[in-house]
Amino acid sequence: MSHETKRTPLYEEHVALGARMVDFAGWDMPVQYAGIIEEHKAVRERVGIFDVAHMAEFRFFGFEAKNALQRIVANDLDKINVLGTALYSVMCDEDGGIIDDLIIYHTGDLEYLVIANASNRDTDWDWLTSHLPEDGVEAADESDRTALIAIQGPLALSVVSGLAGDGWEPPARFAIAEAVLDTIPVLVARTGYTGEDGVEVLCHSSHAAALWRALLSFPEVTPCGLGARDTLRLEMGYPLYGSDMDRGVDPVSAGLSWTLGLTKDDFIGRDAIVRIKERGPERKLVGLTVREGVPRHGFCVLHEGVEVGKVASGTFSPTLGHGIAMAYVPIDLASPGTELQIAIRRKTVAAVVMRPPFVKTTSLNASAS
């Protein structure tokens, strides 16, 4: 049975700009406009904007909202007790498998906003709501009425400031605040998926096109598609759900132990994760640099001619000028500097294990220093 692809509120804007549209997680999304490399460099050097309105937005509020989410997500919500702060977390099943990775924002005295991956919207909503107590928490799926635009790059904050007007101060890194951009009420989150400084802006879907056009009125702004978003995130070693992790992978093996609140009270999957952590994972997600050819998802990773894994994510790095990849390999081959090979079509090319990020210096590093 075929299902019609969904469209974000910015679909007509993309078509008018000549974007090449593709089906992504059931959504008709722009993969590129002028070209992936050009858009990638625009974000690293100036500012790019992305339509990420396909992402899922869930809101939870009530006296038991925090306690309920504490039992569901792996990270510790005590870290965001201050109103307006946010954290990254995974959400696991009882066996420690990753159901999804999320960003959780503390948006009200008894309120939390959860942003999840588009491909997991239904799965996440069912999982979250099925684990809520009968009383004390209200939940709302606000995805259909919410648009999300990512504004990323070393000039991103100056562009947003230009729309916000005099006196506007950007929120701190991993924080969220209300603002008015070109008369449009929004929430501005100092988060992103590119490794550059910038924000992700939430607004009502009816305002999305007007905000998009206001952003494009700045000559330094370039519209960017999913292709550049993928090369940018991979240069930073940011994992992508469905490629670098899924329900068959635990957060320890995925290199996400830093997202685990193991000192808090019990959460779903904690016991399984603790057992994996104590005995050590059998495999680990590592970065690979490749000087010849472009590694792609599913290509075989070899050690001394024997297959030891497959590429989870791979691409050509526009910043570095060579191939990069993420792959799960046996723990004894996961140390930086280990020499492996990748089968790229009919050739076997050299690959070296390294610790991401592949690109070390960005405007995000500068803003944090």
One Martini backbone bead per residue (centre of mass of N, CA, C, O) as a GRO file, in nm:
protein
  369
    1MET     BB    1   0.093   0.037   0.025
    2SER     BB    2   0.063   0.363  -0.051
    3HIS     BB    3   0.213   0.676   0.054
    4GLU     BB    4   0.187   0.995   0.095
    5THR     BB    5   0.379   1.248   0.106
    6LYS     BB    6   0.492   1.488   0.300
    7ARG     BB    7   0.461   1.844   0.386
    8THR     BB    8   0.590   2.126   0.449
    9PRO     BB    9   0.539   2.472   0.481
   10LEU     BB   10   0.806   2.496   0.261
   11TYR     BB   11   0.766   2.360  -0.013
   12GLU     BB   12   0.712   2.602  -0.212
   13GLU     BB   13   0.984   2.739  -0.158
   14HIS     BB   14   1.165   2.519  -0.273
   15VAL     BB   15   1.050   2.509  -0.559
   16ALA     BB   16   1.104   2.813  -0.625
   17LEU     BB   17   1.432   2.755  -0.578
   18GLY     BB   18   1.501   2.467  -0.721
   19ALA     BB   19   1.480   2.220  -0.564
   20ARG     BB   20   1.572   1.897  -0.481
   21MET     BB   21   1.348   1.641  -0.431
   22VAL     BB   22   1.286   1.408  -0.156
   23ASP     BB   23   1.247   1.116   0.016
   24PHE     BB   24   1.212   1.163   0.381
   25ALA     BB   25   1.053   0.991   0.605
   26GLY     BB   26   0.785   1.074   0.424
   27TRP     BB   27   0.921   1.336   0.305
   28ASP     BB   28   0.929   1.629   0.113
   29MET     BB   29   1.268   1.712   0.048
   30PRO     BB   30   1.554   1.897   0.038
   31VAL     BB   31   1.878   1.813  -0.081
   32GLN     BB   32   1.913   2.063  -0.293
   33TYR     BB   33   2.022   2.340  -0.477
   34ALA     BB   34   2.314   2.429  -0.594
   35GLY     BB   35   2.483   2.246  -0.380
   36ILE     BB   36   2.641   2.075  -0.140
   37ILE     BB   37   2.918   2.216  -0.123
   38GLU     BB   38   2.818   2.507  -0.125
   39GLU     BB   39   2.637   2.478   0.129
   40HIS     BB   40   2.849   2.381   0.325
   41LYS     BB   41   3.037   2.633   0.302
   42ALA     BB   42   2.829   2.841   0.393
   43VAL     BB   43   2.819   2.737   0.687
   44ARG     BB   44   3.126   2.753   0.756
   45GLU     BB   45   3.145   3.078   0.657
   46ARG     BB   46   2.841   3.175   0.723
   47VAL     BB   47   2.504   3.101   0.630
   48GLY     BB   48   2.248   2.857   0.695
   49ILE     BB   49   1.930   2.716   0.592
   50PHE     BB   50   1.682   2.489   0.741
   51ASP     BB   51   1.440   2.250   0.689
   52VAL     BB   52   1.294   2.096   1.007
   53ALA     BB   53   0.964   2.041   1.008
   54HIS     BB   54   0.968   1.716   1.029
   55MET     BB   55   0.997   1.723   1.305
   56ALA     BB   56   0.928   1.634   1.636
   57GLU     BB   57   0.675   1.771   1.873
   58PHE     BB   58   0.667   1.749   2.230
   59ARG     BB   59   0.441   1.802   2.510
   60PHE     BB   60   0.495   1.834   2.872
   61PHE     BB   61   0.259   1.860   3.151
   62GLY     BB   62   0.299   1.880   3.501
   63PHE     BB   63   0.375   1.753   3.812
   64GLU     BB   64   0.490   1.465   3.657
   65ALA     BB   65   0.674   1.526   3.413
   66LYS     BB   66   0.962   1.488   3.511
   67ASN     BB   67   0.942   1.205   3.640
   68ALA     BB   68   0.852   1.062   3.384
   69LEU     BB   69   1.099   1.136   3.202
   70GLN     BB   70   1.317   1.018   3.389
   71ARG     BB   71   1.212   0.713   3.328
   72ILE     BB   72   1.265   0.730   3.003
   73VAL     BB   73   1.525   0.878   3.001
   74ALA     BB   74   1.880   0.872   3.037
   75ASN     BB   75   1.907   1.137   3.124
   76ASP     BB   76   1.937   1.420   3.351
   77LEU     BB   77   1.697   1.660   3.445
   78ASP     BB   78   1.863   1.812   3.665
   79LYS     BB   79   2.037   1.975   3.450
   80ILE     BB   80   1.736   2.137   3.378
   81ASN     BB   81   1.609   2.317   3.614
   82VAL     BB   82   1.650   2.554   3.451
   83LEU     BB   83   1.486   2.769   3.286
   84GLY     BB   84   1.567   2.716   2.936
   85THR     BB   85   1.696   2.447   2.930
   86ALA     BB   86   1.907   2.179   2.780
   87LEU     BB   87   1.915   1.832   2.639
   88TYR     BB   88   2.073   1.539   2.552
   89SER     BB   89   1.920   1.220   2.450
   90VAL     BB   90   1.828   0.899   2.515
   91MET     BB   91   1.595   0.630   2.424
   92CYS     BB   92   1.515   0.323   2.583
   93ASP     BB   93   1.496   0.001   2.623
   94GLU     BB   94   1.525  -0.273   2.828
   95ASP     BB   95   1.798  -0.360   2.647
   96GLY     BB   96   1.930  -0.066   2.549
   97GLY     BB   97   1.795   0.024   2.307
   98ILE     BB   98   1.762   0.268   2.062
   99ILE     BB   99   1.484   0.457   1.983
  100ASP     BB  100   1.612   0.752   2.042
  101ASP     BB  101   1.705   1.086   1.981
  102LEU     BB  102   1.706   1.385   2.194
  103ILE     BB  103   1.557   1.702   2.279
  104ILE     BB  104   1.532   1.873   2.597
  105TYR     BB  105   1.308   2.126   2.713
  106HIS     BB  106   1.272   2.383   2.958
  107THR     BB  107   0.963   2.576   2.916
  108GLY     BB  108   0.847   2.537   3.215
  109ASP     BB  109   0.763   2.480   3.531
  110LEU     BB  110   0.578   2.208   3.402
  111GLU     BB  111   0.763   2.199   3.124
  112TYR     BB  112   0.825   1.999   2.817
  113LEU     BB  113   1.032   1.978   2.526
  114VAL     BB  114   1.030   1.744   2.251
  115ILE     BB  115   1.276   1.650   2.008
  116ALA     BB  116   1.235   1.447   1.718
  117ASN     BB  117   1.243   1.221   1.484
  118ALA     BB  118   1.058   1.181   1.206
  119SER     BB  119   1.075   0.860   1.174
  120ASN     BB  120   0.975   0.841   1.508
  121ARG     BB  121   0.709   0.968   1.590
  122ASP     BB  122   0.513   0.732   1.652
  123THR     BB  123   0.697   0.564   1.831
  124ASP     BB  124   0.756   0.779   2.045
  125TRP     BB  125   0.470   0.852   2.128
  126ASP     BB  126   0.388   0.569   2.222
  127TRP     BB  127   0.613   0.533   2.431
  128LEU     BB  128   0.572   0.779   2.606
  129THR     BB  129   0.260   0.752   2.670
  130SER     BB  130   0.278   0.450   2.784
  131HIS     BB  131   0.482   0.576   3.035
  132LEU     BB  132   0.265   0.727   3.171
  133PRO     BB  133   0.084   0.837   3.402
  134GLU     BB  134  -0.248   0.879   3.472
  135ASP     BB  135  -0.141   1.121   3.646
  136GLY     BB  136   0.012   1.459   3.608
  137VAL     BB  137   0.006   1.431   3.275
  138GLU     BB  138   0.039   1.613   2.979
  139ALA     BB  139  -0.001   1.551   2.621
  140ALA     BB  140   0.148   1.690   2.308
  141ASP     BB  141   0.120   1.692   1.956
  142GLU     BB  142   0.294   1.965   1.769
  143SER     BB  143   0.400   1.904   1.478
  144ASP     BB  144   0.182   2.020   1.268
  145ARG     BB  145   0.203   2.330   1.408
  146THR     BB  146   0.521   2.308   1.366
  147ALA     BB  147   0.810   2.492   1.295
  148LEU     BB  148   1.159   2.434   1.173
  149ILE     BB  149   1.455   2.645   1.177
  150ALA     BB  150   1.785   2.637   1.072
  151ILE     BB  151   2.060   2.854   1.191
  152GLN     BB  152   2.388   2.831   1.042
  153GLY     BB  153   2.686   2.985   1.152
  154PRO     BB  154   2.904   3.251   1.205
  155LEU     BB  155   2.641   3.454   1.110
  156ALA     BB  156   2.371   3.375   1.254
  157LEU     BB  157   2.335   3.577   1.494
  158SER     BB  158   2.331   3.836   1.320
  159VAL     BB  159   2.073   3.769   1.167
  160VAL     BB  160   1.883   3.737   1.407
  161SER     BB  161   1.936   4.019   1.521
  162GLY     BB  162   1.820   4.169   1.273
  163LEU     BB  163   1.522   4.059   1.336
  164ALA     BB  164   1.499   4.133   1.651
  165GLY     BB  165   1.667   4.369   1.731
  166ASP     BB  166   1.712   4.571   1.973
  167GLY     BB  167   1.837   4.394   2.268
  168TRP     BB  168   1.907   4.122   2.168
  169GLU     BB  169   1.976   3.801   2.321
  170PRO     BB  170   2.118   3.519   2.307
  171PRO     BB  171   2.116   3.224   2.401
  172ALA     BB  172   2.257   2.989   2.542
  173ARG     BB  173   2.394   2.709   2.523
  174PHE     BB  174   2.143   2.503   2.555
  175ALA     BB  175   1.901   2.713   2.502
  176ILE     BB  176   1.574   2.882   2.556
  177ALA     BB  177   1.376   3.147   2.388
  178GLU     BB  178   1.197   3.414   2.346
  179ALA     BB  179   1.078   3.580   2.036
  180VAL     BB  180   1.094   3.842   1.776
  181LEU     BB  181   1.077   3.789   1.418
  182ASP     BB  182   0.955   3.994   1.214
  183THR     BB  183   0.676   3.970   1.407
  184ILE     BB  184   0.749   3.673   1.495
  185PRO     BB  185   0.670   3.432   1.708
  186VAL     BB  186   0.929   3.262   1.902
  187LEU     BB  187   1.165   2.998   1.941
  188VAL     BB  188   1.505   3.005   2.064
  189ALA     BB  189   1.761   2.767   1.993
  190ARG     BB  190   2.098   2.678   2.096
  191THR     BB  191   2.111   2.473   1.836
  192GLY     BB  192   2.247   2.180   1.645
  193TYR     BB  193   2.389   1.982   1.331
  194THR     BB  194   2.695   2.121   1.229
  195GLY     BB  195   2.916   2.270   1.440
  196GLU     BB  196   2.790   2.539   1.441
  197ASP     BB  197   2.678   2.816   1.510
  198GLY     BB  198   2.340   2.870   1.641
  199VAL     BB  199   1.992   2.804   1.549
  200GLU     BB  200   1.657   2.700   1.648
  201VAL     BB  201   1.334   2.774   1.507
  202LEU     BB  202   1.015   2.818   1.647
  203CYS     BB  203   0.691   2.800   1.483
  204HIS     BB  204   0.423   2.852   1.336
  205SER     BB  205   0.333   2.720   1.038
  206SER     BB  206   0.202   2.994   0.927
  207HIS     BB  207   0.505   3.149   0.956
  208ALA     BB  208   0.732   3.010   0.789
  209ALA     BB  209   0.751   3.161   0.516
  210ALA     BB  210   0.808   3.444   0.630
  211LEU     BB  211   1.071   3.366   0.776
  212TRP     BB  212   1.229   3.254   0.537
  213ARG     BB  213   1.224   3.519   0.371
  214ALA     BB  214   1.364   3.697   0.581
  215LEU     BB  215   1.630   3.540   0.579
  216LEU     BB  216   1.679   3.568   0.259
  217SER     BB  217   1.732   3.888   0.270
  218PHE     BB  218   2.010   3.794   0.337
  219PRO     BB  219   2.303   3.767   0.156
  220GLU     BB  220   2.449   3.547   0.359
  221VAL     BB  221   2.213   3.355   0.288
  222THR     BB  222   2.169   2.993   0.257
  223PRO     BB  223   2.005   2.746   0.119
  224CYS     BB  224   1.958   2.413   0.262
  225GLY     BB  225   2.000   2.072   0.254
  226LEU     BB  226   2.034   1.741   0.344
  227GLY     BB  227   2.316   1.701   0.230
  228ALA     BB  228   2.466   1.916   0.402
  229ARG     BB  229   2.370   1.816   0.676
  230ASP     BB  230   2.527   1.547   0.655
  231THR     BB  231   2.820   1.649   0.613
  232LEU     BB  232   2.830   1.826   0.867
  233ARG     BB  233   2.767   1.611   1.086
  234LEU     BB  234   2.997   1.411   1.005
  235GLU     BB  235   3.241   1.598   1.062
  236MET     BB  236   3.146   1.580   1.384
  237GLY     BB  237   3.017   1.290   1.461
  238TYR     BB  238   2.716   1.291   1.431
  239PRO     BB  239   2.454   1.104   1.483
  240LEU     BB  240   2.229   0.887   1.294
  241TYR     BB  241   1.931   0.777   1.280
  242GLY     BB  242   1.951   0.453   1.111
  243SER     BB  243   2.279   0.440   1.089
  244ASP     BB  244   2.442   0.476   1.386
  245MET     BB  245   2.152   0.402   1.511
  246ASP     BB  246   1.944   0.173   1.709
  247ARG     BB  247   1.773  -0.085   1.864
  248GLY     BB  248   2.055  -0.265   1.822
  249VAL     BB  249   2.180  -0.026   2.001
  250ASP     BB  250   2.386   0.095   2.240
  251PRO     BB  251   2.523   0.376   2.399
  252VAL     BB  252   2.807   0.261   2.445
  253SER     BB  253   2.872   0.166   2.153
  254ALA     BB  254   2.787   0.470   2.040
  255GLY     BB  255   2.933   0.689   2.233
  256LEU     BB  256   2.686   0.776   2.471
  257SER     BB  257   2.763   0.782   2.783
  258TRP     BB  258   2.730   1.100   2.834
  259THR     BB  259   2.394   1.060   2.835
  260LEU     BB  260   2.410   0.915   3.115
  261GLY     BB  261   2.208   0.881   3.424
  262LEU     BB  262   2.332   0.658   3.649
  263THR     BB  263   2.268   0.825   3.932
  264LYS     BB  264   1.988   0.795   3.898
  265ASP     BB  265   1.712   0.679   3.893
  266ASP     BB  266   1.539   0.473   3.738
  267PHE     BB  267   1.552   0.357   3.394
  268ILE     BB  268   1.497   0.261   3.089
  269GLY     BB  269   1.771   0.028   3.055
  270ARG     BB  270   1.980   0.045   3.285
  271ASP     BB  271   2.064  -0.248   3.352
  272ALA     BB  272   2.172  -0.319   3.070
  273ILE     BB  273   2.382  -0.089   3.051
  274VAL     BB  274   2.549  -0.165   3.298
  275ARG     BB  275   2.637  -0.441   3.195
  276ILE     BB  276   2.786  -0.337   2.945
  277LYS     BB  277   2.981  -0.148   3.095
  278GLU     BB  278   3.117  -0.366   3.279
  279ARG     BB  279   3.209  -0.566   3.034
  280GLY     BB  280   3.193  -0.437   2.773
  281PRO     BB  281   3.194  -0.379   2.457
  282GLU     BB  282   3.225  -0.541   2.147
  283ARG     BB  283   3.150  -0.268   2.009
  284LYS     BB  284   3.239   0.036   1.814
  285LEU     BB  285   3.205   0.362   1.735
  286VAL     BB  286   3.391   0.498   1.460
  287GLY     BB  287   3.629   0.675   1.300
  288LEU     BB  288   3.711   0.735   0.942
  289THR     BB  289   3.980   0.774   0.726
  290VAL     BB  290   3.985   0.856   0.366
  291ARG     BB  291   4.195   0.907   0.076
  292GLU     BB  292   4.024   0.697  -0.108
  293GLY     BB  293   3.739   0.768  -0.182
  294VAL     BB  294   3.382   0.693  -0.102
  295PRO     BB  295   3.214   0.621   0.166
  296ARG     BB  296   2.931   0.402   0.236
  297HIS     BB  297   2.661   0.272   0.327
  298GLY     BB  298   2.751  -0.080   0.375
  299PHE     BB  299   3.034  -0.094   0.357
  300CYS     BB  300   3.312  -0.277   0.397
  301VAL     BB  301   3.507  -0.368   0.679
  302LEU     BB  302   3.862  -0.427   0.711
  303HIS     BB  303   4.102  -0.684   0.841
  304GLU     BB  304   4.323  -0.839   0.675
  305GLY     BB  305   4.068  -0.915   0.464
  306VAL     BB  306   3.854  -0.909   0.698
  307GLU     BB  307   3.544  -0.881   0.798
  308VAL     BB  308   3.434  -0.633   1.075
  309GLY     BB  309   3.228  -0.444   0.908
  310LYS     BB  310   3.021  -0.146   0.858
  311VAL     BB  311   2.915   0.126   0.722
  312ALA     BB  312   2.712   0.372   0.852
  313SER     BB  313   2.870   0.642   0.765
  314GLY     BB  314   2.934   0.828   0.451
  315THR     BB  315   3.175   1.064   0.294
  316PHE     BB  316   3.255   1.367   0.159
  317SER     BB  317   3.478   1.614   0.268
  318PRO     BB  318   3.480   1.947   0.199
  319THR     BB  319   3.692   2.046   0.410
  320LEU     BB  320   3.920   1.805   0.368
  321GLY     BB  321   3.910   1.632   0.080
  322HIS     BB  322   3.784   1.355   0.200
  323GLY     BB  323   3.707   1.069   0.337
  324ILE     BB  324   3.438   0.967   0.566
  325ALA     BB  325   3.354   0.767   0.868
  326MET     BB  326   3.126   0.534   1.023
  327ALA     BB  327   3.190   0.247   1.249
  328TYR     BB  328   3.155  -0.084   1.350
  329VAL     BB  329   3.393  -0.231   1.572
  330PRO     BB  330   3.594  -0.404   1.729
  331ILE     BB  331   3.741  -0.317   2.024
  332ASP     BB  332   4.043  -0.402   1.923
  333LEU     BB  333   3.991  -0.175   1.663
  334ALA     BB  334   3.918   0.125   1.816
  335SER     BB  335   4.182   0.259   1.807
  336PRO     BB  336   4.358   0.512   1.742
  337GLY     BB  337   4.538   0.427   1.433
  338THR     BB  338   4.398   0.205   1.315
  339GLU     BB  339   4.430  -0.021   1.046
  340LEU     BB  340   4.216  -0.026   0.768
  341GLN     BB  341   3.945  -0.122   0.544
  342ILE     BB  342   3.761  -0.038   0.236
  343ALA     BB  343   3.502  -0.143   0.027
  344ILE     BB  344   3.507   0.021  -0.294
  345ARG     BB  345   3.372  -0.166  -0.472
  346ARG     BB  346   3.661  -0.293  -0.642
  347LYS     BB  347   3.804  -0.164  -0.396
  348THR     BB  348   4.075  -0.133  -0.156
  349VAL     BB  349   4.098   0.092   0.113
  350ALA     BB  350   4.236   0.297   0.326
  351ALA     BB  351   4.193   0.313   0.694
  352VAL     BB  352   4.158   0.533   0.986
  353VAL     BB  353   4.133   0.558   1.310
  354MET     BB  354   3.925   0.808   1.475
  355ARG     BB  355   3.838   1.085   1.670
  356PRO     BB  356   3.585   1.261   1.691
  357PRO     BB  357   3.614   1.517   1.517
  358PHE     BB  358   3.723   1.587   1.198
  359VAL     BB  359   3.646   1.882   1.261
  360LYS     BB  360   3.792   2.109   1.498
  361THR     BB  361   3.720   2.399   1.364
  362THR     BB  362   3.471   2.631   1.477
  363SER     BB  363   3.232   2.855   1.581
  364LEU     BB  364   3.161   2.685   1.829
  365ASN     BB  365   3.435   2.689   1.960
  366ALA     BB  366   3.456   3.001   1.977
  367SER     BB  367   3.192   3.044   2.156
  368ALA     BB  368   3.309   2.856   2.399
  369SER     BB  369   3.587   3.031   2.462
   0.00000   0.00000   0.00000
